């Protein structure tokens, strides 16, 4: 499951980074938030940190774009995640 969620998150973030003004971007950001909730429910704040770290490294390497703008989408899931 983790691999599938990682791939989905990568695709969603990559799309939003490449097409931030797309009408689909809002829906995709909503799904990023939902996945964060699933990750948190399954593994707590550590899961959020680990997933984001892996995704950030991969996105920066493969696209040259930094996904830090998506960190606030997971705010409110836990007091440990504040961006």
PDB file with SEQRES, HELIX, SHEET and CRYST1 records, atoms N, CA, C and O in Angstrom:
SEQRES   1 A   83  UNK UNK UNK UNK UNK UNK UNK UNK UNK UNK UNK UNK UNK          
SEQRES   2 A   83  UNK UNK UNK UNK UNK UNK UNK UNK UNK UNK UNK UNK UNK          
SEQRES   3 A   83  UNK UNK UNK UNK UNK UNK UNK UNK UNK UNK UNK UNK UNK          
SEQRES   4 A   83  UNK UNK UNK UNK UNK UNK UNK UNK UNK UNK UNK UNK UNK          
SEQRES   5 A   83  UNK UNK UNK UNK UNK UNK UNK UNK UNK UNK UNK UNK UNK          
SEQRES   6 A   83  UNK UNK UNK UNK UNK UNK UNK UNK UNK UNK UNK UNK UNK          
SEQRES   7 A   83  UNK UNK UNK UNK UNK                                          
HELIX    1 AA1 UNK A    2  UNK A   18  1                                  17    
HELIX    2 AA2 UNK A   25  UNK A   63  1                                  39    
HELIX    3 AA3 UNK A   67  UNK A   74  5                                   8    
CRYST1    1.000    1.000    1.000  90.00  90.00  90.00 P 1           1          
ATOM      1  N   UNK A   1       0.818  -1.187   0.000  1.00  0.00           N  
ATOM      2  CA  UNK A   1       0.000   0.000   0.000  1.00  0.00           C  
ATOM      3  C   UNK A   1       0.868   1.260   0.000  1.00  0.00           C  
ATOM      4  O   UNK A   1       0.577   2.221  -0.712  1.00  0.00           O  
ATOM      5  N   UNK A   2       1.929   1.248   0.798  1.00  0.00           N  
ATOM      6  CA  UNK A   2       2.782   2.433   0.875  1.00  0.00           C  
ATOM      7  C   UNK A   2       3.350   2.810  -0.479  1.00  0.00           C  
ATOM      8  O   UNK A   2       3.413   3.989  -0.829  1.00  0.00           O  
ATOM      9  N   UNK A   3       3.766   1.796  -1.246  1.00  0.00           N  
ATOM     10  CA  UNK A   3       4.340   2.084  -2.560  1.00  0.00           C  
ATOM     11  C   UNK A   3       3.302   2.731  -3.472  1.00  0.00           C  
ATOM     12  O   UNK A   3       3.606   3.677  -4.198  1.00  0.00           O  
ATOM     13  N   UNK A   4       2.080   2.217  -3.429  1.00  0.00           N  
ATOM     14  CA  UNK A   4       1.030   2.776  -4.287  1.00  0.00           C  
ATOM     15  C   UNK A   4       0.705   4.212  -3.881  1.00  0.00           C  
ATOM     16  O   UNK A   4       0.502   5.069  -4.741  1.00  0.00           O  
ATOM     17  N   UNK A   5       0.655   4.477  -2.578  1.00  0.00           N  
ATOM     18  CA  UNK A   5       0.391   5.842  -2.118  1.00  0.00           C  
ATOM     19  C   UNK A   5       1.537   6.773  -2.485  1.00  0.00           C  
ATOM     20  O   UNK A   5       1.316   7.924  -2.861  1.00  0.00           O  
ATOM     21  N   UNK A   6       2.763   6.271  -2.373  1.00  0.00           N  
ATOM     22  CA  UNK A   6       3.914   7.096  -2.741  1.00  0.00           C  
ATOM     23  C   UNK A   6       3.856   7.462  -4.222  1.00  0.00           C  
ATOM     24  O   UNK A   6       4.111   8.608  -4.591  1.00  0.00           O  
ATOM     25  N   UNK A   7       3.527   6.507  -5.054  1.00  0.00           N  
ATOM     26  CA  UNK A   7       3.433   6.776  -6.492  1.00  0.00           C  
ATOM     27  C   UNK A   7       2.309   7.758  -6.797  1.00  0.00           C  
ATOM     28  O   UNK A   7       2.469   8.662  -7.618  1.00  0.00           O  
ATOM     29  N   UNK A   8       1.174   7.576  -6.136  1.00  0.00           N  
ATOM     30  CA  UNK A   8       0.057   8.491  -6.356  1.00  0.00           C  
ATOM     31  C   UNK A   8       0.416   9.905  -5.902  1.00  0.00           C  
ATOM     32  O   UNK A   8       0.137  10.876  -6.605  1.00  0.00           O  
ATOM     33  N   UNK A   9       1.036  10.017  -4.724  1.00  0.00           N  
ATOM     34  CA  UNK A   9       1.457  11.331  -4.236  1.00  0.00           C  
ATOM     35  C   UNK A   9       2.461  11.968  -5.178  1.00  0.00           C  
ATOM     36  O   UNK A   9       2.378  13.163  -5.461  1.00  0.00           O  
ATOM     37  N   UNK A  10       3.401  11.184  -5.663  1.00  0.00           N  
ATOM     38  CA  UNK A  10       4.394  11.712  -6.602  1.00  0.00           C  
ATOM     39  C   UNK A  10       3.695  12.283  -7.829  1.00  0.00           C  
ATOM     40  O   UNK A  10       3.980  13.405  -8.247  1.00  0.00           O  
ATOM     41  N   UNK A  11       2.785  11.511  -8.399  1.00  0.00           N  
ATOM     42  CA  UNK A  11       2.079  11.960  -9.603  1.00  0.00           C  
ATOM     43  C   UNK A  11       1.259  13.222  -9.338  1.00  0.00           C  
ATOM     44  O   UNK A  11       1.252  14.142 -10.157  1.00  0.00           O  
ATOM     45  N   UNK A  12       0.573  13.269  -8.201  1.00  0.00           N  
ATOM     46  CA  UNK A  12      -0.242  14.437  -7.859  1.00  0.00           C  
ATOM     47  C   UNK A  12       0.620  15.680  -7.671  1.00  0.00           C  
ATOM     48  O   UNK A  12       0.315  16.748  -8.201  1.00  0.00           O  
ATOM     49  N   UNK A  13       1.693  15.526  -6.913  1.00  0.00           N  
ATOM     50  CA  UNK A  13       2.574  16.669  -6.661  1.00  0.00           C  
ATOM     51  C   UNK A  13       3.280  17.120  -7.930  1.00  0.00           C  
ATOM     52  O   UNK A  13       3.426  18.317  -8.178  1.00  0.00           O  
ATOM     53  N   UNK A  14       3.713  16.163  -8.724  1.00  0.00           N  
ATOM     54  CA  UNK A  14       4.378  16.511  -9.984  1.00  0.00           C  
ATOM     55  C   UNK A  14       3.431  17.303 -10.881  1.00  0.00           C  
ATOM     56  O   UNK A  14       3.823  18.310 -11.471  1.00  0.00           O  
ATOM     57  N   UNK A  15       2.195  16.850 -10.982  1.00  0.00           N  
ATOM     58  CA  UNK A  15       1.215  17.562 -11.799  1.00  0.00           C  
ATOM     59  C   UNK A  15       1.031  18.992 -11.300  1.00  0.00           C  
ATOM     60  O   UNK A  15       1.069  19.940 -12.084  1.00  0.00           O  
ATOM     61  N   UNK A  16       0.831  19.141  -9.992  1.00  0.00           N  
ATOM     62  CA  UNK A  16       0.585  20.472  -9.418  1.00  0.00           C  
ATOM     63  C   UNK A  16       1.801  21.385  -9.544  1.00  0.00           C  
ATOM     64  O   UNK A  16       1.652  22.595  -9.708  1.00  0.00           O  
ATOM     65  N   UNK A  17       2.993  20.818  -9.471  1.00  0.00           N  
ATOM     66  CA  UNK A  17       4.200  21.626  -9.637  1.00  0.00           C  
ATOM     67  C   UNK A  17       4.371  22.088 -11.079  1.00  0.00           C  
ATOM     68  O   UNK A  17       4.811  23.208 -11.340  1.00  0.00           O  
ATOM     69  N   UNK A  18       4.016  21.208 -12.007  1.00  0.00           N  
ATOM     70  CA  UNK A  18       4.180  21.541 -13.427  1.00  0.00           C  
ATOM     71  C   UNK A  18       3.028  22.384 -13.968  1.00  0.00           C  
ATOM     72  O   UNK A  18       3.212  23.162 -14.904  1.00  0.00           O  
ATOM     73  N   UNK A  19       1.844  22.231 -13.382  1.00  0.00           N  
ATOM     74  CA  UNK A  19       0.654  22.939 -13.873  1.00  0.00           C  
ATOM     75  C   UNK A  19      -0.106  23.583 -12.717  1.00  0.00           C  
ATOM     76  O   UNK A  19      -1.256  23.224 -12.467  1.00  0.00           O  
ATOM     77  N   UNK A  20       0.509  24.521 -12.011  1.00  0.00           N  
ATOM     78  CA  UNK A  20      -0.138  25.087 -10.821  1.00  0.00           C  
ATOM     79  C   UNK A  20      -1.432  25.848 -11.107  1.00  0.00           C  
ATOM     80  O   UNK A  20      -2.267  25.998 -10.215  1.00  0.00           O  
ATOM     81  N   UNK A  21      -1.605  26.325 -12.327  1.00  0.00           N  
ATOM     82  CA  UNK A  21      -2.803  27.095 -12.663  1.00  0.00           C  
ATOM     83  C   UNK A  21      -3.889  26.251 -13.323  1.00  0.00           C  
ATOM     84  O   UNK A  21      -4.914  26.782 -13.750  1.00  0.00           O  
ATOM     85  N   UNK A  22      -3.672  24.955 -13.406  1.00  0.00           N  
ATOM     86  CA  UNK A  22      -4.646  24.068 -14.024  1.00  0.00           C  
ATOM     87  C   UNK A  22      -5.924  24.009 -13.189  1.00  0.00           C  
ATOM     88  O   UNK A  22      -5.861  24.050 -11.960  1.00  0.00           O  
ATOM     89  N   UNK A  23      -7.077  23.914 -13.842  1.00  0.00           N  
ATOM     90  CA  UNK A  23      -8.331  23.765 -13.098  1.00  0.00           C  
ATOM     91  C   UNK A  23      -8.364  22.481 -12.259  1.00  0.00           C  
ATOM     92  O   UNK A  23      -9.121  22.391 -11.293  1.00  0.00           O  
ATOM     93  N   UNK A  24      -7.550  21.496 -12.624  1.00  0.00           N  
ATOM     94  CA  UNK A  24      -7.502  20.228 -11.902  1.00  0.00           C  
ATOM     95  C   UNK A  24      -6.634  20.290 -10.646  1.00  0.00           C  
ATOM     96  O   UNK A  24      -6.697  19.387  -9.811  1.00  0.00           O  
ATOM     97  N   UNK A  25      -5.835  21.330 -10.502  1.00  0.00           N  
ATOM     98  CA  UNK A  25      -4.881  21.408  -9.390  1.00  0.00           C  
ATOM     99  C   UNK A  25      -5.581  21.379  -8.029  1.00  0.00           C  
ATOM    100  O   UNK A  25      -5.084  20.741  -7.101  1.00  0.00           O  
ATOM    101  N   UNK A  26      -6.699  22.044  -7.896  1.00  0.00           N  
ATOM    102  CA  UNK A  26      -7.417  22.055  -6.617  1.00  0.00           C  
ATOM    103  C   UNK A  26      -7.871  20.670  -6.194  1.00  0.00           C  
ATOM    104  O   UNK A  26      -7.739  20.290  -5.031  1.00  0.00           O  
ATOM    105  N   UNK A  27      -8.402  19.925  -7.141  1.00  0.00           N  
ATOM    106  CA  UNK A  27      -8.845  18.558  -6.866  1.00  0.00           C  
ATOM    107  C   UNK A  27      -7.658  17.682  -6.469  1.00  0.00           C  
ATOM    108  O   UNK A  27      -7.752  16.872  -5.547  1.00  0.00           O  
ATOM    109  N   UNK A  28      -6.559  17.850  -7.164  1.00  0.00           N  
ATOM    110  CA  UNK A  28      -5.369  17.050  -6.876  1.00  0.00           C  
ATOM    111  C   UNK A  28      -4.787  17.409  -5.507  1.00  0.00           C  
ATOM    112  O   UNK A  28      -4.307  16.527  -4.794  1.00  0.00           O  
ATOM    113  N   UNK A  29      -4.822  18.667  -5.138  1.00  0.00           N  
ATOM    114  CA  UNK A  29      -4.360  19.066  -3.800  1.00  0.00           C  
ATOM    115  C   UNK A  29      -5.275  18.480  -2.726  1.00  0.00           C  
ATOM    116  O   UNK A  29      -4.812  18.112  -1.646  1.00  0.00           O  
ATOM    117  N   UNK A  30      -6.557  18.395  -3.020  1.00  0.00           N  
ATOM    118  CA  UNK A  30      -7.485  17.760  -2.087  1.00  0.00           C  
ATOM    119  C   UNK A  30      -7.136  16.303  -1.862  1.00  0.00           C  
ATOM    120  O   UNK A  30      -7.213  15.800  -0.741  1.00  0.00           O  
ATOM    121  N   UNK A  31      -6.753  15.633  -2.930  1.00  0.00           N  
ATOM    122  CA  UNK A  31      -6.350  14.221  -2.801  1.00  0.00           C  
ATOM    123  C   UNK A  31      -5.038  14.103  -2.025  1.00  0.00           C  
ATOM    124  O   UNK A  31      -4.859  13.148  -1.269  1.00  0.00           O  
ATOM    125  N   UNK A  32      -4.118  15.054  -2.197  1.00  0.00           N  
ATOM    126  CA  UNK A  32      -2.874  15.050  -1.422  1.00  0.00           C  
ATOM    127  C   UNK A  32      -3.211  15.133   0.068  1.00  0.00           C  
ATOM    128  O   UNK A  32      -2.604  14.442   0.886  1.00  0.00           O  
ATOM    129  N   UNK A  33      -4.174  15.974   0.411  1.00  0.00           N  
ATOM    130  CA  UNK A  33      -4.603  16.102   1.806  1.00  0.00           C  
ATOM    131  C   UNK A  33      -5.206  14.796   2.314  1.00  0.00           C  
ATOM    132  O   UNK A  33      -4.909  14.369   3.430  1.00  0.00           O  
ATOM    133  N   UNK A  34      -6.047  14.160   1.504  1.00  0.00           N  
ATOM    134  CA  UNK A  34      -6.663  12.886   1.894  1.00  0.00           C  
ATOM    135  C   UNK A  34      -5.611  11.816   2.139  1.00  0.00           C  
ATOM    136  O   UNK A  34      -5.700  11.063   3.110  1.00  0.00           O  
ATOM    137  N   UNK A  35      -4.624  11.747   1.269  1.00  0.00           N  
ATOM    138  CA  UNK A  35      -3.569  10.746   1.429  1.00  0.00           C  
ATOM    139  C   UNK A  35      -2.787  11.018   2.708  1.00  0.00           C  
ATOM    140  O   UNK A  35      -2.423  10.085   3.423  1.00  0.00           O  
ATOM    141  N   UNK A  36      -2.527  12.287   3.000  1.00  0.00           N  
ATOM    142  CA  UNK A  36      -1.862  12.625   4.253  1.00  0.00           C  
ATOM    143  C   UNK A  36      -2.637  12.115   5.453  1.00  0.00           C  
ATOM    144  O   UNK A  36      -2.055  11.599   6.407  1.00  0.00           O  
ATOM    145  N   UNK A  37      -3.950  12.262   5.400  1.00  0.00           N  
ATOM    146  CA  UNK A  37      -4.805  11.771   6.487  1.00  0.00           C  
ATOM    147  C   UNK A  37      -4.680  10.248   6.613  1.00  0.00           C  
ATOM    148  O   UNK A  37      -4.580   9.720   7.720  1.00  0.00           O  
ATOM    149  N   UNK A  38      -4.684   9.549   5.477  1.00  0.00           N  
ATOM    150  CA  UNK A  38      -4.528   8.091   5.485  1.00  0.00           C  
ATOM    151  C   UNK A  38      -3.178   7.692   6.069  1.00  0.00           C  
ATOM    152  O   UNK A  38      -3.089   6.772   6.882  1.00  0.00           O  
ATOM    153  N   UNK A  39      -2.131   8.391   5.646  1.00  0.00           N  
ATOM    154  CA  UNK A  39      -0.793   8.094   6.157  1.00  0.00           C  
ATOM    155  C   UNK A  39      -0.719   8.322   7.661  1.00  0.00           C  
ATOM    156  O   UNK A  39      -0.172   7.501   8.397  1.00  0.00           O  
ATOM    157  N   UNK A  40      -1.269   9.437   8.107  1.00  0.00           N  
ATOM    158  CA  UNK A  40      -1.243   9.746   9.535  1.00  0.00           C  
ATOM    159  C   UNK A  40      -2.029   8.707  10.329  1.00  0.00           C  
ATOM    160  O   UNK A  40      -1.566   8.245  11.371  1.00  0.00           O  
ATOM    161  N   UNK A  41      -3.202   8.341   9.850  1.00  0.00           N  
ATOM    162  CA  UNK A  41      -4.015   7.345  10.547  1.00  0.00           C  
ATOM    163  C   UNK A  41      -3.291   6.008  10.646  1.00  0.00           C  
ATOM    164  O   UNK A  41      -3.449   5.278  11.624  1.00  0.00           O  
ATOM    165  N   UNK A  42      -2.503   5.695   9.632  1.00  0.00           N  
ATOM    166  CA  UNK A  42      -1.802   4.413   9.586  1.00  0.00           C  
ATOM    167  C   UNK A  42      -0.486   4.428  10.359  1.00  0.00           C  
ATOM    168  O   UNK A  42      -0.138   3.438  11.003  1.00  0.00           O  
ATOM    169  N   UNK A  43       0.258   5.553  10.301  1.00  0.00           N  
ATOM    170  CA  UNK A  43       1.597   5.549  10.887  1.00  0.00           C  
ATOM    171  C   UNK A  43       1.972   6.765  11.700  1.00  0.00           C  
ATOM    172  O   UNK A  43       3.127   6.893  12.107  1.00  0.00           O  
ATOM    173  N   UNK A  44       1.043   7.658  11.948  1.00  0.00           N  
ATOM    174  CA  UNK A  44       1.326   8.836  12.758  1.00  0.00           C  
ATOM    175  C   UNK A  44       2.184   9.868  12.049  1.00  0.00           C  
ATOM    176  O   UNK A  44       2.371   9.819  10.833  1.00  0.00           O  
ATOM    177  N   UNK A  45       2.698  10.798  12.830  1.00  0.00           N  
ATOM    178  CA  UNK A  45       3.494  11.896  12.279  1.00  0.00           C  
ATOM    179  C   UNK A  45       4.764  11.392  11.605  1.00  0.00           C  
ATOM    180  O   UNK A  45       5.230  11.988  10.634  1.00  0.00           O  
ATOM    181  N   UNK A  46       5.325  10.298  12.114  1.00  0.00           N  
ATOM    182  CA  UNK A  46       6.532   9.740  11.492  1.00  0.00           C  
ATOM    183  C   UNK A  46       6.280   9.351  10.041  1.00  0.00           C  
ATOM    184  O   UNK A  46       7.145   9.534   9.185  1.00  0.00           O  
ATOM    185  N   UNK A  47       5.107   8.818   9.769  1.00  0.00           N  
ATOM    186  CA  UNK A  47       4.776   8.437   8.393  1.00  0.00           C  
ATOM    187  C   UNK A  47       4.738   9.666   7.491  1.00  0.00           C  
ATOM    188  O   UNK A  47       5.212   9.617   6.356  1.00  0.00           O  
ATOM    189  N   UNK A  48       4.179  10.764   7.986  1.00  0.00           N  
ATOM    190  CA  UNK A  48       4.144  12.000   7.196  1.00  0.00           C  
ATOM    191  C   UNK A  48       5.556  12.485   6.897  1.00  0.00           C  
ATOM    192  O   UNK A  48       5.876  12.829   5.759  1.00  0.00           O  
ATOM    193  N   UNK A  49       6.392  12.508   7.920  1.00  0.00           N  
ATOM    194  CA  UNK A  49       7.771  12.976   7.759  1.00  0.00           C  
ATOM    195  C   UNK A  49       8.523  12.097   6.769  1.00  0.00           C  
ATOM    196  O   UNK A  49       9.183  12.603   5.861  1.00  0.00           O  
ATOM    197  N   UNK A  50       8.425  10.792   6.942  1.00  0.00           N  
ATOM    198  CA  UNK A  50       9.158   9.866   6.074  1.00  0.00           C  
ATOM    199  C   UNK A  50       8.689   9.942   4.627  1.00  0.00           C  
ATOM    200  O   UNK A  50       9.507   9.973   3.707  1.00  0.00           O  
ATOM    201  N   UNK A  51       7.388   9.971   4.427  1.00  0.00           N  
ATOM    202  CA  UNK A  51       6.864  10.051   3.062  1.00  0.00           C  
ATOM    203  C   UNK A  51       7.275  11.347   2.396  1.00  0.00           C  
ATOM    204  O   UNK A  51       7.720  11.350   1.248  1.00  0.00           O  
ATOM    205  N   UNK A  52       7.127  12.452   3.119  1.00  0.00           N  
ATOM    206  CA  UNK A  52       7.453  13.734   2.500  1.00  0.00           C  
ATOM    207  C   UNK A  52       8.934  13.821   2.178  1.00  0.00           C  
ATOM    208  O   UNK A  52       9.309  14.349   1.131  1.00  0.00           O  
ATOM    209  N   UNK A  53       9.779  13.313   3.059  1.00  0.00           N  
ATOM    210  CA  UNK A  53      11.219  13.316   2.816  1.00  0.00           C  
ATOM    211  C   UNK A  53      11.550  12.549   1.536  1.00  0.00           C  
ATOM    212  O   UNK A  53      12.289  13.039   0.683  1.00  0.00           O  
ATOM    213  N   UNK A  54      10.999  11.349   1.414  1.00  0.00           N  
ATOM    214  CA  UNK A  54      11.263  10.529   0.231  1.00  0.00           C  
ATOM    215  C   UNK A  54      10.728  11.195  -1.035  1.00  0.00           C  
ATOM    216  O   UNK A  54      11.407  11.224  -2.061  1.00  0.00           O  
ATOM    217  N   UNK A  55       9.520  11.726  -0.960  1.00  0.00           N  
ATOM    218  CA  UNK A  55       8.928  12.380  -2.126  1.00  0.00           C  
ATOM    219  C   UNK A  55       9.697  13.630  -2.527  1.00  0.00           C  
ATOM    220  O   UNK A  55       9.916  13.881  -3.712  1.00  0.00           O  
ATOM    221  N   UNK A  56      10.101  14.405  -1.542  1.00  0.00           N  
ATOM    222  CA  UNK A  56      10.848  15.627  -1.848  1.00  0.00           C  
ATOM    223  C   UNK A  56      12.143  15.293  -2.578  1.00  0.00           C  
ATOM    224  O   UNK A  56      12.463  15.905  -3.597  1.00  0.00           O  
ATOM    225  N   UNK A  57      12.882  14.324  -2.057  1.00  0.00           N  
ATOM    226  CA  UNK A  57      14.133  13.944  -2.712  1.00  0.00           C  
ATOM    227  C   UNK A  57      13.897  13.482  -4.145  1.00  0.00           C  
ATOM    228  O   UNK A  57      14.635  13.852  -5.058  1.00  0.00           O  
ATOM    229  N   UNK A  58      12.885  12.691  -4.326  1.00  0.00           N  
ATOM    230  CA  UNK A  58      12.591  12.156  -5.658  1.00  0.00           C  
ATOM    231  C   UNK A  58      12.120  13.253  -6.613  1.00  0.00           C  
ATOM    232  O   UNK A  58      12.565  13.312  -7.759  1.00  0.00           O  
ATOM    233  N   UNK A  59      11.226  14.115  -6.146  1.00  0.00           N  
ATOM    234  CA  UNK A  59      10.717  15.188  -7.005  1.00  0.00           C  
ATOM    235  C   UNK A  59      11.816  16.171  -7.389  1.00  0.00           C  
ATOM    236  O   UNK A  59      11.899  16.590  -8.543  1.00  0.00           O  
ATOM    237  N   UNK A  60      12.651  16.536  -6.436  1.00  0.00           N  
ATOM    238  CA  UNK A  60      13.744  17.465  -6.739  1.00  0.00           C  
ATOM    239  C   UNK A  60      14.699  16.834  -7.748  1.00  0.00           C  
ATOM    240  O   UNK A  60      15.150  17.490  -8.687  1.00  0.00           O  
ATOM    241  N   UNK A  61      14.999  15.558  -7.545  1.00  0.00           N  
ATOM    242  CA  UNK A  61      15.922  14.869  -8.452  1.00  0.00           C  
ATOM    243  C   UNK A  61      15.337  14.703  -9.850  1.00  0.00           C  
ATOM    244  O   UNK A  61      16.026  14.942 -10.842  1.00  0.00           O  
ATOM    245  N   UNK A  62      14.079  14.299  -9.936  1.00  0.00           N  
ATOM    246  CA  UNK A  62      13.487  13.971 -11.230  1.00  0.00           C  
ATOM    247  C   UNK A  62      12.898  15.171 -11.967  1.00  0.00           C  
ATOM    248  O   UNK A  62      12.842  15.175 -13.197  1.00  0.00           O  
ATOM    249  N   UNK A  63      12.460  16.190 -11.224  1.00  0.00           N  
ATOM    250  CA  UNK A  63      11.806  17.323 -11.891  1.00  0.00           C  
ATOM    251  C   UNK A  63      12.526  18.644 -11.679  1.00  0.00           C  
ATOM    252  O   UNK A  63      12.294  19.609 -12.407  1.00  0.00           O  
ATOM    253  N   UNK A  64      13.403  18.686 -10.677  1.00  0.00           N  
ATOM    254  CA  UNK A  64      14.075  19.938 -10.356  1.00  0.00           C  
ATOM    255  C   UNK A  64      13.184  20.915  -9.606  1.00  0.00           C  
ATOM    256  O   UNK A  64      13.552  22.076  -9.428  1.00  0.00           O  
ATOM    257  N   UNK A  65      12.018  20.458  -9.165  1.00  0.00           N  
ATOM    258  CA  UNK A  65      11.069  21.325  -8.456  1.00  0.00           C  
ATOM    259  C   UNK A  65      10.925  20.873  -7.004  1.00  0.00           C  
ATOM    260  O   UNK A  65      10.923  19.678  -6.707  1.00  0.00           O  
ATOM    261  N   UNK A  66      10.804  21.851  -6.108  1.00  0.00           N  
ATOM    262  CA  UNK A  66      10.710  21.583  -4.680  1.00  0.00           C  
ATOM    263  C   UNK A  66       9.237  21.533  -4.251  1.00  0.00           C  
ATOM    264  O   UNK A  66       8.501  22.493  -4.479  1.00  0.00           O  
ATOM    265  N   UNK A  67       8.801  20.430  -3.635  1.00  0.00           N  
ATOM    266  CA  UNK A  67       7.395  20.284  -3.249  1.00  0.00           C  
ATOM    267  C   UNK A  67       7.035  20.857  -1.882  1.00  0.00           C  
ATOM    268  O   UNK A  67       5.952  20.573  -1.370  1.00  0.00           O  
ATOM    269  N   UNK A  68       7.912  21.652  -1.280  1.00  0.00           N  
ATOM    270  CA  UNK A  68       7.624  22.183   0.059  1.00  0.00           C  
ATOM    271  C   UNK A  68       6.318  22.973   0.127  1.00  0.00           C  
ATOM    272  O   UNK A  68       5.733  23.099   1.203  1.00  0.00           O  
ATOM    273  N   UNK A  69       5.858  23.500  -0.989  1.00  0.00           N  
ATOM    274  CA  UNK A  69       4.598  24.263  -0.994  1.00  0.00           C  
ATOM    275  C   UNK A  69       3.399  23.393  -0.607  1.00  0.00           C  
ATOM    276  O   UNK A  69       2.336  23.919  -0.274  1.00  0.00           O  
ATOM    277  N   UNK A  70       3.563  22.068  -0.648  1.00  0.00           N  
ATOM    278  CA  UNK A  70       2.463  21.166  -0.309  1.00  0.00           C  
ATOM    279  C   UNK A  70       2.449  20.762   1.161  1.00  0.00           C  
ATOM    280  O   UNK A  70       1.476  20.164   1.621  1.00  0.00           O  
ATOM    281  N   UNK A  71       3.502  21.072   1.905  1.00  0.00           N  
ATOM    282  CA  UNK A  71       3.542  20.705   3.330  1.00  0.00           C  
ATOM    283  C   UNK A  71       2.332  21.227   4.104  1.00  0.00           C  
ATOM    284  O   UNK A  71       1.776  20.486   4.914  1.00  0.00           O  
ATOM    285  N   UNK A  72       1.902  22.475   3.889  1.00  0.00           N  
ATOM    286  CA  UNK A  72       0.749  22.977   4.660  1.00  0.00           C  
ATOM    287  C   UNK A  72      -0.551  22.202   4.417  1.00  0.00           C  
ATOM    288  O   UNK A  72      -1.484  22.309   5.212  1.00  0.00           O  
ATOM    289  N   UNK A  73      -0.624  21.434   3.347  1.00  0.00           N  
ATOM    290  CA  UNK A  73      -1.839  20.660   3.082  1.00  0.00           C  
ATOM    291  C   UNK A  73      -2.083  19.609   4.162  1.00  0.00           C  
ATOM    292  O   UNK A  73      -3.207  19.135   4.328  1.00  0.00           O  
ATOM    293  N   UNK A  74      -1.031  19.246   4.896  1.00  0.00           N  
ATOM    294  CA  UNK A  74      -1.171  18.256   5.963  1.00  0.00           C  
ATOM    295  C   UNK A  74      -1.241  18.904   7.338  1.00  0.00           C  
ATOM    296  O   UNK A  74      -1.288  18.202   8.348  1.00  0.00           O  
ATOM    297  N   UNK A  75      -1.248  20.231   7.393  1.00  0.00           N  
ATOM    298  CA  UNK A  75      -1.420  20.908   8.681  1.00  0.00           C  
ATOM    299  C   UNK A  75      -2.782  20.538   9.255  1.00  0.00           C  
ATOM    300  O   UNK A  75      -3.746  20.325   8.520  1.00  0.00           O  
ATOM    301  N   UNK A  76      -2.842  20.466  10.566  1.00  0.00           N  
ATOM    302  CA  UNK A  76      -4.101  20.146  11.224  1.00  0.00           C  
ATOM    303  C   UNK A  76      -4.302  18.668  11.496  1.00  0.00           C  
ATOM    304  O   UNK A  76      -5.208  18.294  12.241  1.00  0.00           O  
ATOM    305  N   UNK A  77      -3.468  17.820  10.901  1.00  0.00           N  
ATOM    306  CA  UNK A  77      -3.586  16.389  11.164  1.00  0.00           C  
ATOM    307  C   UNK A  77      -3.018  16.042  12.534  1.00  0.00           C  
ATOM    308  O   UNK A  77      -3.506  15.139  13.213  1.00  0.00           O  
ATOM    309  N   UNK A  78      -1.978  16.772  12.930  1.00  0.00           N  
ATOM    310  CA  UNK A  78      -1.325  16.555  14.211  1.00  0.00           C  
ATOM    311  C   UNK A  78      -0.594  17.831  14.613  1.00  0.00           C  
ATOM    312  O   UNK A  78      -0.208  18.634  13.763  1.00  0.00           O  
ATOM    313  N   UNK A  79      -0.410  18.005  15.901  1.00  0.00           N  
ATOM    314  CA  UNK A  79       0.335  19.170  16.390  1.00  0.00           C  
ATOM    315  C   UNK A  79       1.807  19.091  15.997  1.00  0.00           C  
ATOM    316  O   UNK A  79       2.510  20.102  16.000  1.00  0.00           O  
ATOM    317  N   UNK A  80       2.271  17.893  15.661  1.00  0.00           N  
ATOM    318  CA  UNK A  80       3.676  17.697  15.304  1.00  0.00           C  
ATOM    319  C   UNK A  80       4.000  18.189  13.889  1.00  0.00           C  
ATOM    320  O   UNK A  80       5.170  18.361  13.548  1.00  0.00           O  
ATOM    321  N   UNK A  81       2.994  18.412  13.083  1.00  0.00           N  
ATOM    322  CA  UNK A  81       3.194  18.815  11.680  1.00  0.00           C  
ATOM    323  C   UNK A  81       2.670  20.234  11.520  1.00  0.00           C  
ATOM    324  O   UNK A  81       1.465  20.449  11.388  1.00  0.00           O  
ATOM    325  N   UNK A  82       3.578  21.199  11.533  1.00  0.00           N  
ATOM    326  CA  UNK A  82       3.180  22.612  11.428  1.00  0.00           C  
ATOM    327  C   UNK A  82       4.033  23.293  10.372  1.00  0.00           C  
ATOM    328  O   UNK A  82       5.212  23.568  10.595  1.00  0.00           O  
ATOM    329  N   UNK A  83       3.441  23.560   9.240  1.00  0.00           N  
ATOM    330  CA  UNK A  83       4.167  24.257   8.166  1.00  0.00           C  
ATOM    331  C   UNK A  83       3.316  25.360   7.596  1.00  0.00           C  
ATOM    332  O   UNK A  83       3.747  26.063   6.682  1.00  0.00           O  
TER     333      UNK A  83                                                      
END                                                                             
